């Protein structure tokens, strides 16, 4: 005889629920060979299986992940006289620095965030490649461009934040619960 499982369940005796698959299981119980993570949903009795990647990686094909190699570079410029640095001046200087490091950007709006307030300007630039990150963290470039404006320059970088697949399997429409791994 053959069992017909309730919505969301599978297995010989309908004992597995899609949510019971461990997040460390890369094969969804032997169905698919994912490099990082495997996810399963059962809709109308049909198994849907897909792979996702850990933070900092992108899905190359259906199963394999490659390093995203994206970096958020943060530059903080401070001046002693608490002047407000014009955003357009900062934008032009940042574009000059990017050109000098060999990273032409058609528009900085998508890859750069500039926040100015009296006494401090913060620049967040998203770049691809470790070499681009290294070049942008070179103090000399920032000192040359901002020597008459800034008295203190601090720099940092982090891998770009990425989020793996998210699925909500409940009827509550005003809330979603996410867990970080």
PyMOL commands that place a pseudoatom at each C-alpha (Angstrom):
pseudoatom trace, name=CA, resn=UNK, resi=1, chain=A, elem=C, hetatm=0, pos=[0.000, 0.000, 0.000]
pseudoatom trace, name=CA, resn=UNK, resi=2, chain=A, elem=C, hetatm=0, pos=[1.044, 3.607, -0.508]
pseudoatom trace, name=CA, resn=UNK, resi=3, chain=A, elem=C, hetatm=0, pos=[0.706, 6.427, 1.985]
pseudoatom trace, name=CA, resn=UNK, resi=4, chain=A, elem=C, hetatm=0, pos=[-0.415, 9.897, 0.992]
pseudoatom trace, name=CA, resn=UNK, resi=5, chain=A, elem=C, hetatm=0, pos=[1.305, 12.319, 3.321]
pseudoatom trace, name=CA, resn=UNK, resi=6, chain=A, elem=C, hetatm=0, pos=[-0.198, 15.447, 4.797]
pseudoatom trace, name=CA, resn=UNK, resi=7, chain=A, elem=C, hetatm=0, pos=[1.029, 18.795, 3.461]
pseudoatom trace, name=CA, resn=UNK, resi=8, chain=A, elem=C, hetatm=0, pos=[4.704, 19.344, 4.286]
pseudoatom trace, name=CA, resn=UNK, resi=9, chain=A, elem=C, hetatm=0, pos=[5.494, 15.719, 5.209]
pseudoatom trace, name=CA, resn=UNK, resi=10, chain=A, elem=C, hetatm=0, pos=[7.368, 13.001, 3.313]
pseudoatom trace, name=CA, resn=UNK, resi=11, chain=A, elem=C, hetatm=0, pos=[9.032, 9.651, 3.864]
pseudoatom trace, name=CA, resn=UNK, resi=12, chain=A, elem=C, hetatm=0, pos=[7.885, 6.027, 3.870]
pseudoatom trace, name=CA, resn=UNK, resi=13, chain=A, elem=C, hetatm=0, pos=[5.505, 6.584, 6.748]
pseudoatom trace, name=CA, resn=UNK, resi=14, chain=A, elem=C, hetatm=0, pos=[5.182, 10.385, 6.437]
pseudoatom trace, name=CA, resn=UNK, resi=15, chain=A, elem=C, hetatm=0, pos=[7.525, 10.867, 9.379]
pseudoatom trace, name=CA, resn=UNK, resi=16, chain=A, elem=C, hetatm=0, pos=[9.697, 13.665, 7.926]
pseudoatom trace, name=CA, resn=UNK, resi=17, chain=A, elem=C, hetatm=0, pos=[8.584, 17.265, 7.841]
pseudoatom trace, name=CA, resn=UNK, resi=18, chain=A, elem=C, hetatm=0, pos=[10.497, 19.647, 5.535]
pseudoatom trace, name=CA, resn=UNK, resi=19, chain=A, elem=C, hetatm=0, pos=[11.447, 21.765, 8.571]
pseudoatom trace, name=CA, resn=UNK, resi=20, chain=A, elem=C, hetatm=0, pos=[13.054, 18.762, 10.323]
pseudoatom trace, name=CA, resn=UNK, resi=21, chain=A, elem=C, hetatm=0, pos=[15.969, 18.649, 7.892]
pseudoatom trace, name=CA, resn=UNK, resi=22, chain=A, elem=C, hetatm=0, pos=[19.085, 19.852, 9.687]
pseudoatom trace, name=CA, resn=UNK, resi=23, chain=A, elem=C, hetatm=0, pos=[20.612, 23.102, 8.438]
pseudoatom trace, name=CA, resn=UNK, resi=24, chain=A, elem=C, hetatm=0, pos=[23.931, 21.251, 8.275]
pseudoatom trace, name=CA, resn=UNK, resi=25, chain=A, elem=C, hetatm=0, pos=[22.503, 18.619, 5.895]
pseudoatom trace, name=CA, resn=UNK, resi=26, chain=A, elem=C, hetatm=0, pos=[23.896, 19.410, 2.447]
pseudoatom trace, name=CA, resn=UNK, resi=27, chain=A, elem=C, hetatm=0, pos=[21.849, 16.774, 0.640]
pseudoatom trace, name=CA, resn=UNK, resi=28, chain=A, elem=C, hetatm=0, pos=[18.295, 17.185, 1.996]
pseudoatom trace, name=CA, resn=UNK, resi=29, chain=A, elem=C, hetatm=0, pos=[18.335, 13.556, 3.037]
pseudoatom trace, name=CA, resn=UNK, resi=30, chain=A, elem=C, hetatm=0, pos=[20.207, 12.336, -0.055]
pseudoatom trace, name=CA, resn=UNK, resi=31, chain=A, elem=C, hetatm=0, pos=[18.095, 14.133, -2.679]
pseudoatom trace, name=CA, resn=UNK, resi=32, chain=A, elem=C, hetatm=0, pos=[20.568, 16.791, -3.879]
pseudoatom trace, name=CA, resn=UNK, resi=33, chain=A, elem=C, hetatm=0, pos=[24.311, 17.288, -3.432]
pseudoatom trace, name=CA, resn=UNK, resi=34, chain=A, elem=C, hetatm=0, pos=[24.693, 20.915, -2.312]
pseudoatom trace, name=CA, resn=UNK, resi=35, chain=A, elem=C, hetatm=0, pos=[28.117, 22.333, -1.507]
pseudoatom trace, name=CA, resn=UNK, resi=36, chain=A, elem=C, hetatm=0, pos=[26.907, 24.401, 1.479]
pseudoatom trace, name=CA, resn=UNK, resi=37, chain=A, elem=C, hetatm=0, pos=[23.221, 24.151, 2.400]
pseudoatom trace, name=CA, resn=UNK, resi=38, chain=A, elem=C, hetatm=0, pos=[20.189, 22.276, 1.126]
pseudoatom trace, name=CA, resn=UNK, resi=39, chain=A, elem=C, hetatm=0, pos=[16.575, 23.384, 1.596]
pseudoatom trace, name=CA, resn=UNK, resi=40, chain=A, elem=C, hetatm=0, pos=[13.366, 21.476, 0.944]
pseudoatom trace, name=CA, resn=UNK, resi=41, chain=A, elem=C, hetatm=0, pos=[9.760, 22.512, 0.652]
pseudoatom trace, name=CA, resn=UNK, resi=42, chain=A, elem=C, hetatm=0, pos=[6.823, 20.266, -0.056]
pseudoatom trace, name=CA, resn=UNK, resi=43, chain=A, elem=C, hetatm=0, pos=[3.927, 21.902, -1.850]
pseudoatom trace, name=CA, resn=UNK, resi=44, chain=A, elem=C, hetatm=0, pos=[0.919, 19.833, -2.904]
pseudoatom trace, name=CA, resn=UNK, resi=45, chain=A, elem=C, hetatm=0, pos=[2.924, 16.673, -2.251]
pseudoatom trace, name=CA, resn=UNK, resi=46, chain=A, elem=C, hetatm=0, pos=[5.739, 17.718, -4.600]
pseudoatom trace, name=CA, resn=UNK, resi=47, chain=A, elem=C, hetatm=0, pos=[9.258, 18.051, -3.164]
pseudoatom trace, name=CA, resn=UNK, resi=48, chain=A, elem=C, hetatm=0, pos=[11.067, 21.234, -4.111]
pseudoatom trace, name=CA, resn=UNK, resi=49, chain=A, elem=C, hetatm=0, pos=[14.756, 21.104, -3.276]
pseudoatom trace, name=CA, resn=UNK, resi=50, chain=A, elem=C, hetatm=0, pos=[17.251, 23.926, -3.708]
pseudoatom trace, name=CA, resn=UNK, resi=51, chain=A, elem=C, hetatm=0, pos=[20.734, 24.877, -2.542]
pseudoatom trace, name=CA, resn=UNK, resi=52, chain=A, elem=C, hetatm=0, pos=[22.015, 28.058, -0.949]
pseudoatom trace, name=CA, resn=UNK, resi=53, chain=A, elem=C, hetatm=0, pos=[25.414, 29.324, 0.122]
pseudoatom trace, name=CA, resn=UNK, resi=54, chain=A, elem=C, hetatm=0, pos=[26.940, 30.535, 3.359]
pseudoatom trace, name=CA, resn=UNK, resi=55, chain=A, elem=C, hetatm=0, pos=[27.380, 34.272, 3.926]
pseudoatom trace, name=CA, resn=UNK, resi=56, chain=A, elem=C, hetatm=0, pos=[30.087, 35.673, 1.655]
pseudoatom trace, name=CA, resn=UNK, resi=57, chain=A, elem=C, hetatm=0, pos=[29.404, 33.170, -1.139]
pseudoatom trace, name=CA, resn=UNK, resi=58, chain=A, elem=C, hetatm=0, pos=[27.188, 33.187, -4.239]
pseudoatom trace, name=CA, resn=UNK, resi=59, chain=A, elem=C, hetatm=0, pos=[25.514, 30.232, -5.912]
pseudoatom trace, name=CA, resn=UNK, resi=60, chain=A, elem=C, hetatm=0, pos=[27.416, 29.430, -9.136]
pseudoatom trace, name=CA, resn=UNK, resi=61, chain=A, elem=C, hetatm=0, pos=[25.031, 26.804, -10.500]
pseudoatom trace, name=CA, resn=UNK, resi=62, chain=A, elem=C, hetatm=0, pos=[22.366, 24.744, -8.786]
pseudoatom trace, name=CA, resn=UNK, resi=63, chain=A, elem=C, hetatm=0, pos=[24.766, 23.184, -6.274]
pseudoatom trace, name=CA, resn=UNK, resi=64, chain=A, elem=C, hetatm=0, pos=[28.166, 24.925, -6.046]
pseudoatom trace, name=CA, resn=UNK, resi=65, chain=A, elem=C, hetatm=0, pos=[29.203, 28.137, -4.295]
pseudoatom trace, name=CA, resn=UNK, resi=66, chain=A, elem=C, hetatm=0, pos=[31.967, 30.631, -5.087]
pseudoatom trace, name=CA, resn=UNK, resi=67, chain=A, elem=C, hetatm=0, pos=[33.401, 33.370, -2.913]
pseudoatom trace, name=CA, resn=UNK, resi=68, chain=A, elem=C, hetatm=0, pos=[31.586, 36.661, -3.452]
pseudoatom trace, name=CA, resn=UNK, resi=69, chain=A, elem=C, hetatm=0, pos=[34.838, 38.508, -2.673]
pseudoatom trace, name=CA, resn=UNK, resi=70, chain=A, elem=C, hetatm=0, pos=[32.880, 41.695, -1.969]
pseudoatom trace, name=CA, resn=UNK, resi=71, chain=A, elem=C, hetatm=0, pos=[34.135, 44.106, 0.665]
pseudoatom trace, name=CA, resn=UNK, resi=72, chain=A, elem=C, hetatm=0, pos=[32.666, 47.059, 2.502]
pseudoatom trace, name=CA, resn=UNK, resi=73, chain=A, elem=C, hetatm=0, pos=[35.455, 49.618, 2.970]
pseudoatom trace, name=CA, resn=UNK, resi=74, chain=A, elem=C, hetatm=0, pos=[34.720, 52.328, 5.552]
pseudoatom trace, name=CA, resn=UNK, resi=75, chain=A, elem=C, hetatm=0, pos=[36.708, 55.569, 5.626]
pseudoatom trace, name=CA, resn=UNK, resi=76, chain=A, elem=C, hetatm=0, pos=[36.128, 58.084, 8.425]
pseudoatom trace, name=CA, resn=UNK, resi=77, chain=A, elem=C, hetatm=0, pos=[37.445, 61.631, 7.977]
pseudoatom trace, name=CA, resn=UNK, resi=78, chain=A, elem=C, hetatm=0, pos=[37.547, 63.961, 10.952]
pseudoatom trace, name=CA, resn=UNK, resi=79, chain=A, elem=C, hetatm=0, pos=[38.520, 67.615, 11.095]
pseudoatom trace, name=CA, resn=UNK, resi=80, chain=A, elem=C, hetatm=0, pos=[39.422, 69.648, 14.158]
pseudoatom trace, name=CA, resn=UNK, resi=81, chain=A, elem=C, hetatm=0, pos=[37.438, 72.758, 13.232]
pseudoatom trace, name=CA, resn=UNK, resi=82, chain=A, elem=C, hetatm=0, pos=[34.077, 70.924, 12.986]
pseudoatom trace, name=CA, resn=UNK, resi=83, chain=A, elem=C, hetatm=0, pos=[33.337, 72.132, 9.466]
pseudoatom trace, name=CA, resn=UNK, resi=84, chain=A, elem=C, hetatm=0, pos=[30.765, 70.372, 7.332]
pseudoatom trace, name=CA, resn=UNK, resi=85, chain=A, elem=C, hetatm=0, pos=[32.452, 68.960, 4.212]
pseudoatom trace, name=CA, resn=UNK, resi=86, chain=A, elem=C, hetatm=0, pos=[30.301, 69.349, 1.103]
pseudoatom trace, name=CA, resn=UNK, resi=87, chain=A, elem=C, hetatm=0, pos=[29.013, 65.952, -0.073]
pseudoatom trace, name=CA, resn=UNK, resi=88, chain=A, elem=C, hetatm=0, pos=[29.730, 66.769, -3.742]
pseudoatom trace, name=CA, resn=UNK, resi=89, chain=A, elem=C, hetatm=0, pos=[33.352, 67.629, -2.903]
pseudoatom trace, name=CA, resn=UNK, resi=90, chain=A, elem=C, hetatm=0, pos=[33.710, 64.293, -1.101]
pseudoatom trace, name=CA, resn=UNK, resi=91, chain=A, elem=C, hetatm=0, pos=[32.036, 62.452, -3.989]
pseudoatom trace, name=CA, resn=UNK, resi=92, chain=A, elem=C, hetatm=0, pos=[34.458, 63.958, -6.524]
pseudoatom trace, name=CA, resn=UNK, resi=93, chain=A, elem=C, hetatm=0, pos=[37.493, 63.122, -4.377]
pseudoatom trace, name=CA, resn=UNK, resi=94, chain=A, elem=C, hetatm=0, pos=[36.271, 59.544, -3.861]
pseudoatom trace, name=CA, resn=UNK, resi=95, chain=A, elem=C, hetatm=0, pos=[35.787, 59.165, -7.623]
pseudoatom trace, name=CA, resn=UNK, resi=96, chain=A, elem=C, hetatm=0, pos=[39.342, 60.463, -8.168]
pseudoatom trace, name=CA, resn=UNK, resi=97, chain=A, elem=C, hetatm=0, pos=[40.688, 57.903, -5.682]
pseudoatom trace, name=CA, resn=UNK, resi=98, chain=A, elem=C, hetatm=0, pos=[38.747, 55.080, -7.359]
pseudoatom trace, name=CA, resn=UNK, resi=99, chain=A, elem=C, hetatm=0, pos=[40.101, 56.108, -10.770]
pseudoatom trace, name=CA, resn=UNK, resi=100, chain=A, elem=C, hetatm=0, pos=[43.638, 56.293, -9.361]
pseudoatom trace, name=CA, resn=UNK, resi=101, chain=A, elem=C, hetatm=0, pos=[43.323, 52.739, -8.020]
pseudoatom trace, name=CA, resn=UNK, resi=102, chain=A, elem=C, hetatm=0, pos=[42.028, 51.514, -11.398]
pseudoatom trace, name=CA, resn=UNK, resi=103, chain=A, elem=C, hetatm=0, pos=[38.400, 51.095, -10.373]
pseudoatom trace, name=CA, resn=UNK, resi=104, chain=A, elem=C, hetatm=0, pos=[36.251, 53.104, -12.718]
pseudoatom trace, name=CA, resn=UNK, resi=105, chain=A, elem=C, hetatm=0, pos=[32.731, 53.518, -11.431]
pseudoatom trace, name=CA, resn=UNK, resi=106, chain=A, elem=C, hetatm=0, pos=[30.134, 54.907, -13.823]
pseudoatom trace, name=CA, resn=UNK, resi=107, chain=A, elem=C, hetatm=0, pos=[27.980, 56.076, -10.943]
pseudoatom trace, name=CA, resn=UNK, resi=108, chain=A, elem=C, hetatm=0, pos=[28.899, 55.989, -7.280]
pseudoatom trace, name=CA, resn=UNK, resi=109, chain=A, elem=C, hetatm=0, pos=[25.291, 55.968, -6.086]
pseudoatom trace, name=CA, resn=UNK, resi=110, chain=A, elem=C, hetatm=0, pos=[25.017, 52.151, -5.957]
pseudoatom trace, name=CA, resn=UNK, resi=111, chain=A, elem=C, hetatm=0, pos=[28.462, 51.344, -4.558]
pseudoatom trace, name=CA, resn=UNK, resi=112, chain=A, elem=C, hetatm=0, pos=[29.118, 54.314, -2.250]
pseudoatom trace, name=CA, resn=UNK, resi=113, chain=A, elem=C, hetatm=0, pos=[27.358, 55.773, 0.763]
pseudoatom trace, name=CA, resn=UNK, resi=114, chain=A, elem=C, hetatm=0, pos=[28.551, 59.158, 2.042]
pseudoatom trace, name=CA, resn=UNK, resi=115, chain=A, elem=C, hetatm=0, pos=[27.371, 60.597, 5.349]
pseudoatom trace, name=CA, resn=UNK, resi=116, chain=A, elem=C, hetatm=0, pos=[28.494, 64.104, 6.299]
pseudoatom trace, name=CA, resn=UNK, resi=117, chain=A, elem=C, hetatm=0, pos=[28.011, 65.989, 9.533]
pseudoatom trace, name=CA, resn=UNK, resi=118, chain=A, elem=C, hetatm=0, pos=[29.976, 68.821, 11.151]
pseudoatom trace, name=CA, resn=UNK, resi=119, chain=A, elem=C, hetatm=0, pos=[33.429, 67.526, 12.049]
pseudoatom trace, name=CA, resn=UNK, resi=120, chain=A, elem=C, hetatm=0, pos=[33.119, 64.059, 10.500]
pseudoatom trace, name=CA, resn=UNK, resi=121, chain=A, elem=C, hetatm=0, pos=[32.472, 62.447, 7.140]
pseudoatom trace, name=CA, resn=UNK, resi=122, chain=A, elem=C, hetatm=0, pos=[31.987, 58.699, 6.743]
pseudoatom trace, name=CA, resn=UNK, resi=123, chain=A, elem=C, hetatm=0, pos=[32.380, 56.982, 3.375]
pseudoatom trace, name=CA, resn=UNK, resi=124, chain=A, elem=C, hetatm=0, pos=[31.282, 53.387, 2.788]
pseudoatom trace, name=CA, resn=UNK, resi=125, chain=A, elem=C, hetatm=0, pos=[32.398, 51.869, -0.525]
pseudoatom trace, name=CA, resn=UNK, resi=126, chain=A, elem=C, hetatm=0, pos=[31.543, 48.369, -1.731]
pseudoatom trace, name=CA, resn=UNK, resi=127, chain=A, elem=C, hetatm=0, pos=[34.272, 46.873, -3.926]
pseudoatom trace, name=CA, resn=UNK, resi=128, chain=A, elem=C, hetatm=0, pos=[34.874, 43.497, -5.523]
pseudoatom trace, name=CA, resn=UNK, resi=129, chain=A, elem=C, hetatm=0, pos=[38.250, 41.838, -5.049]
pseudoatom trace, name=CA, resn=UNK, resi=130, chain=A, elem=C, hetatm=0, pos=[40.789, 41.701, -2.254]
pseudoatom trace, name=CA, resn=UNK, resi=131, chain=A, elem=C, hetatm=0, pos=[43.251, 43.821, -4.265]
pseudoatom trace, name=CA, resn=UNK, resi=132, chain=A, elem=C, hetatm=0, pos=[40.661, 46.615, -4.662]
pseudoatom trace, name=CA, resn=UNK, resi=133, chain=A, elem=C, hetatm=0, pos=[40.080, 46.495, -0.908]
pseudoatom trace, name=CA, resn=UNK, resi=134, chain=A, elem=C, hetatm=0, pos=[43.813, 46.670, -0.209]
pseudoatom trace, name=CA, resn=UNK, resi=135, chain=A, elem=C, hetatm=0, pos=[44.287, 49.630, -2.573]
pseudoatom trace, name=CA, resn=UNK, resi=136, chain=A, elem=C, hetatm=0, pos=[41.439, 51.621, -1.022]
pseudoatom trace, name=CA, resn=UNK, resi=137, chain=A, elem=C, hetatm=0, pos=[42.841, 51.123, 2.464]
pseudoatom trace, name=CA, resn=UNK, resi=138, chain=A, elem=C, hetatm=0, pos=[46.118, 52.795, 1.457]
pseudoatom trace, name=CA, resn=UNK, resi=139, chain=A, elem=C, hetatm=0, pos=[46.384, 55.855, 3.729]
pseudoatom trace, name=CA, resn=UNK, resi=140, chain=A, elem=C, hetatm=0, pos=[48.495, 57.899, 1.289]
pseudoatom trace, name=CA, resn=UNK, resi=141, chain=A, elem=C, hetatm=0, pos=[45.617, 58.136, -1.245]
pseudoatom trace, name=CA, resn=UNK, resi=142, chain=A, elem=C, hetatm=0, pos=[43.213, 59.586, 1.303]
pseudoatom trace, name=CA, resn=UNK, resi=143, chain=A, elem=C, hetatm=0, pos=[45.828, 61.922, 2.798]
pseudoatom trace, name=CA, resn=UNK, resi=144, chain=A, elem=C, hetatm=0, pos=[46.639, 63.343, -0.653]
pseudoatom trace, name=CA, resn=UNK, resi=145, chain=A, elem=C, hetatm=0, pos=[43.002, 64.030, -1.537]
pseudoatom trace, name=CA, resn=UNK, resi=146, chain=A, elem=C, hetatm=0, pos=[41.830, 65.254, 1.854]
pseudoatom trace, name=CA, resn=UNK, resi=147, chain=A, elem=C, hetatm=0, pos=[44.996, 66.898, 3.241]
pseudoatom trace, name=CA, resn=UNK, resi=148, chain=A, elem=C, hetatm=0, pos=[43.451, 70.382, 3.485]
pseudoatom trace, name=CA, resn=UNK, resi=149, chain=A, elem=C, hetatm=0, pos=[40.129, 69.094, 4.806]
pseudoatom trace, name=CA, resn=UNK, resi=150, chain=A, elem=C, hetatm=0, pos=[40.759, 66.275, 7.258]
pseudoatom trace, name=CA, resn=UNK, resi=151, chain=A, elem=C, hetatm=0, pos=[43.054, 65.995, 10.269]
pseudoatom trace, name=CA, resn=UNK, resi=152, chain=A, elem=C, hetatm=0, pos=[42.395, 62.356, 11.112]
pseudoatom trace, name=CA, resn=UNK, resi=153, chain=A, elem=C, hetatm=0, pos=[41.651, 59.430, 8.768]
pseudoatom trace, name=CA, resn=UNK, resi=154, chain=A, elem=C, hetatm=0, pos=[40.593, 55.994, 10.004]
pseudoatom trace, name=CA, resn=UNK, resi=155, chain=A, elem=C, hetatm=0, pos=[39.904, 52.990, 7.776]
pseudoatom trace, name=CA, resn=UNK, resi=156, chain=A, elem=C, hetatm=0, pos=[38.355, 49.548, 8.134]
pseudoatom trace, name=CA, resn=UNK, resi=157, chain=A, elem=C, hetatm=0, pos=[36.910, 46.815, 5.944]
pseudoatom trace, name=CA, resn=UNK, resi=158, chain=A, elem=C, hetatm=0, pos=[34.640, 43.816, 6.325]
pseudoatom trace, name=CA, resn=UNK, resi=159, chain=A, elem=C, hetatm=0, pos=[33.371, 41.170, 3.937]
pseudoatom trace, name=CA, resn=UNK, resi=160, chain=A, elem=C, hetatm=0, pos=[30.053, 42.261, 2.444]
pseudoatom trace, name=CA, resn=UNK, resi=161, chain=A, elem=C, hetatm=0, pos=[27.089, 40.892, 4.365]
pseudoatom trace, name=CA, resn=UNK, resi=162, chain=A, elem=C, hetatm=0, pos=[25.043, 38.364, 2.442]
pseudoatom trace, name=CA, resn=UNK, resi=163, chain=A, elem=C, hetatm=0, pos=[21.888, 36.507, 3.333]
pseudoatom trace, name=CA, resn=UNK, resi=164, chain=A, elem=C, hetatm=0, pos=[21.125, 32.925, 2.372]
pseudoatom trace, name=CA, resn=UNK, resi=165, chain=A, elem=C, hetatm=0, pos=[17.714, 31.720, 1.222]
pseudoatom trace, name=CA, resn=UNK, resi=166, chain=A, elem=C, hetatm=0, pos=[14.824, 32.736, 3.424]
pseudoatom trace, name=CA, resn=UNK, resi=167, chain=A, elem=C, hetatm=0, pos=[11.514, 30.917, 3.574]
pseudoatom trace, name=CA, resn=UNK, resi=168, chain=A, elem=C, hetatm=0, pos=[8.425, 31.664, 5.592]
pseudoatom trace, name=CA, resn=UNK, resi=169, chain=A, elem=C, hetatm=0, pos=[6.013, 28.778, 6.016]
pseudoatom trace, name=CA, resn=UNK, resi=170, chain=A, elem=C, hetatm=0, pos=[3.313, 30.254, 8.202]
pseudoatom trace, name=CA, resn=UNK, resi=171, chain=A, elem=C, hetatm=0, pos=[0.130, 32.229, 7.736]
pseudoatom trace, name=CA, resn=UNK, resi=172, chain=A, elem=C, hetatm=0, pos=[1.044, 35.242, 9.874]
pseudoatom trace, name=CA, resn=UNK, resi=173, chain=A, elem=C, hetatm=0, pos=[1.391, 38.134, 7.431]
pseudoatom trace, name=CA, resn=UNK, resi=174, chain=A, elem=C, hetatm=0, pos=[2.717, 40.836, 9.725]
pseudoatom trace, name=CA, resn=UNK, resi=175, chain=A, elem=C, hetatm=0, pos=[5.829, 39.046, 10.967]
pseudoatom trace, name=CA, resn=UNK, resi=176, chain=A, elem=C, hetatm=0, pos=[8.738, 36.987, 9.752]
pseudoatom trace, name=CA, resn=UNK, resi=177, chain=A, elem=C, hetatm=0, pos=[11.360, 35.432, 11.985]
pseudoatom trace, name=CA, resn=UNK, resi=178, chain=A, elem=C, hetatm=0, pos=[14.917, 35.165, 10.688]
pseudoatom trace, name=CA, resn=UNK, resi=179, chain=A, elem=C, hetatm=0, pos=[17.778, 33.350, 12.376]
pseudoatom trace, name=CA, resn=UNK, resi=180, chain=A, elem=C, hetatm=0, pos=[21.453, 34.143, 11.853]
pseudoatom trace, name=CA, resn=UNK, resi=181, chain=A, elem=C, hetatm=0, pos=[24.021, 31.386, 11.557]
for i in range(1, 181): cmd.bond("trace and resi %d" % i, "trace and resi %d" % (i + 1))
show_as sticks, trace
zoom trace
